[in-house]
């Protein structure tokens, strides 16, 4: 799938919180950790790594929750303050955000190239062995970045 022309936008369910991405993400992948399963209400969540400089909150009040992840790190989670839709995470000491890909207005171009925390996936979840997969968190996301770049070369 070809990348769209940027910028692109997304937001929460109620429309109160809206954001804009001015450039393509560094990668899109699925996270199968128990926290993502609980927060998404599904077998996994779709994560999109976006440089902080490429992300702009256009409108809306954001509620924040600092949670201890399966990795032991504290992650700042950002939600719409009105409908409580989960929009993005701010990892500690990172120059990027982990945006929930499902909050994009058009998700069609955001096909995941890998999976993390596959050791805690639901038993029925299929993991494509041709993707970049990690049994736990990806301490180095370079393989996910490289896979994303390869998947969008002309």
Secondary structure, 3 states (H helix, E strand, C coil): CCCCCCCEEEECCCCCCEEEECCCCCEEEEECCHHHHHHHCCCCEEEEEEEHHHEEEEECCEEEEEEECCCCCEEEEEEECCCCCEEEEECCCCCEEEEEHHHECCCCCCCCCEEECHHHCCCCCCCCCCCEECCCCCCCCHHHHHHHHHHCCC
